[in-house]
Amino acid sequence: MAQTGFQIGEEFIRAHNERRKGEVQRDYEALGERLKRRGLAIDRVTGEASALSVALPSWAVGTGGTRFGRFPGGGEPRSVFEKLVDCGTIHTLTRVTPRVALHIPWDRPDDPKELAGFAASLGIGFDAMNSNTFEDQKGQKYSYKFGSLSHTDRAVREQAIAHNLACVEIGKALGSKALSVWIGDGGNFPGQVDFRESLERYIASIEAIEAGMPRDWLLYIEYKLYEPAFYSTVLNDWGTAYYVAERVGPRVFCLVDLGHHAPNVNIEMVVARLLQFGKLGGFHFNDSKYGDDDLDAGSMKPFQLFLVFHELVNGALRGRGKNPEPAYMIDQSHNVTDPVESLIASVEEIQRAYVQALLVDREALATFQRDNDAVMALRTLKAAFTTDVGPILAMGRLRTGGAADPLAAFRESRYREHKGKERA
């Protein structure tokens, strides 16, 4: 069995919390009085906040990079086992990240059952499997330079289909129940790709993958406006993804990555539409200023993140119908920050936006919407968004065994320093 090395222990967290619990309690009680005047029970909200579950991406605990370079830091994980240790540390501190999404072949285990046992010893499990047919791997027979699931050559498509089904086999041994598929297929020049034929080839490939999955699995298809295909992308927007999911079958759903849209697209309305149509599979949370920047969640557009959760809470309250409960995952690239710190901060911002969405006075909002009162409708949303819900997040972590301030606890533990010595 792989070794964990240094870990942040329960005694350390208790000592961290002991120094803060008085302040947290006072802030919590003060916020509770404010929420009570608005007809909200703070303990109920705290319970819902603690029940939120967000998956961590294995690939994000290491430093990312750009076309121009990569600047790794000390103590980065060197194997999938060490990635799980870092992810387990984040869950230890936040208590809302119990699952990890693997990317194959980056994380291909020699023995999936050994990896599953190691994850269980850390108190975590596995989320959707993620396939990689957007870059060539050592020993690969056919290249994906000009596409994979939509390639003009049947042999290339069959190779890509086989890779996705191999990911499913690994996932079965790990306890996963879903496959997430993103492709970079498309064209960089006008005329390079036949728009209609390439989509038909993609759909046929997705049908083959869906047919080869266990019956209790779900398939998430992820669309993206551009990159690496800058002129045209085969699965370029939510409408195309919805068409594919609807055509292939009831186990296929759309995955929304917040960075995969044109600037200023109304993503919260996309979320509402997909929920309404019963085809919202889940999210890849991140943030952006210009495109697919993969910045920390909530770092650029926190109000947008809140509005997304407002629609999700709306959907849950109204009943999702045939739509499953959406799966939440982070998908970021940490180029200038400590990856673990960025993931901790992102988890907190995602949880913050969710809790703020729980505070919306939906009865008042519905009245203002019926009366076409735009000013008061916006004010109702802003009342929830501007509420400092930090005390709820902190109290939730205290009650579930996490750290009152997970980022501060991470730094106080000198975790990165310890890992720098362990991981050459």
Buried (B, 14 or more C-beta within 10 A) or exposed (E): EBEBEBBBEEEBBEEBBEEBBEEBBEBBEEBBEEBEEEEBEBEEBBEBBBEBBBBBBBBBBBBBEEEEEEEEBEBBBEEBBBBBBBBBBBBBBBBBBBBBBBBBBBBBBEEBEBBBEBBEEBEBBBBBBBBBBBBBEEEEEBBBEBBBBBBEEEEBBBBBBEBBBBBBEBBBBBBBBBBBBBBBBBBEEEEEBEEEEBBEBBBBBBBBBBEBBEEEBBBBBBBBBBEEBEEBBBBBBBEBBBBBBBEBEEBBBBBBBBBBBEEEBEBBEBBBBBBBBBBBBBBBBBBBEEBBBBBBBBBBBBBBBBBBBBBBBBBBEEEBEEBBEBBBBBBBBBBEBBBBBBBBBBBBBBBBBBBBBBBBBBEBBEBBEEEEBEEEBEEBBEBBBEBEBBBBBBBBBBEBEBBBBBBBBBBBBEBBEBBBEBBE
